[in-house]
Amino acid sequence: MPKKKIKKTNYKKTIYVILTIFLGKLLGLIAFELLSLDFIKASAKSASPVEFNQIFGLVYSPLPADLFWFFIAVGAIGGFFLGLHWWEIVYVKHLHWSNWCKRK
């Protein structure tokens, strides 16, 4: 009976992708906070009152909670695809910056 090929789990790739997902979530949070800051500045210029909502006890924001979760989700999805893309470039194709410096 022939042996079945067992697909090895590449822990390095898994950790790499998880960390880029985390980075994407952080960037989504930063983008949300910058948008909140712009909203507060615009409200202050127009002298309109700003009502802050609490999002699961984590964030006080004048923007809706759905927008917060949208930015986090987009950051996570973008981080996933970014991690896969850069894994391909760095570890599969071996296109490192030092190789680019040697070519010039």
N, C-alpha and C positions, 0 to 999 in steps of 0.2 A: 504494500500500500504506500503510495507516495506521501511524503510529508507535506503538510499544509504550510504555506508561508505565513508567518506571523508578522503582522505589522508592528514594528517597534514604536513605542511612544517617545516622541522627541520632547523631553522635558524643557530643553532650552528654548525651543520654539513656543511652547505653551506659556512659559514664564514671560518671554518677549512679548507675545500678543497680549497677555493679561496686563502687563505694565503699560503698553501703549493704549489699552482701553482705559486704564486708570488716568493716564495723561490726557486722553480725550475728554474724560469726565471733568477733570480739573479745568481744562480749557473751556468747556461748556459752562462751568460755574463762573469762571472769570468773565466770559462773554455776557452771561445773564446779569452779573453784578455791574458791569459797565453800562449795560442797557438800563438798569435800575437807576444808576447814578445820573445818566442823561435825562431820564424821566423826572427825577427829583429836581434837577437843575431847571428843566423846562417848566415844571410846576412852580418853582420858586420865582421864576421870572414873571409868570402870569399871576402870581399871588393867589393861586388856588390851593385849597387845603389838600394834603396828601394823607391818605389812610393806609396804614401798614397792616398787612396780613401776615399771620404766622404760618409757616409751612412746616408741619410736623415738628415744631419746636426747634428747628434747625436754622431757619432763615426768616428774618422779618423783611418783607418786601412790599413795595407799592404795586407791583405787577402781579397778575394772577399766578396761582400755583401751577396751572397747566403749562404755562410758558416756562417755568422753572424746570419741570420734568421733561419738556420738549428739548430744552438745551442740553440737559444731562443725557437724554437718550440719543440725540444727534451726536454728541461728543463721544459716547460709548461706541456707537456704530461706526463713526468716522475713525476712532482709535483702532477698532478691530481691523478695518480695511487698510489703514495706514500701517499697522503692525505686519499684516500679511505682505503688503507691498515692499516694505523695507527689509523684511526677512528674505524675500526673494533677491533683492538687490545686494544685500550685504553678505548673506550666508550661502546663497545658491550660486549667484553670478560672480561673487567675490569682487565687487566693484567698490573698493575702499578709497578713501580720499588720498591715501599715500600712493596708490597706483596712478591716480590722476596727476599727482605732482611729478612723478617720475617720467610720465609721458611728455610733459611740456619741455 
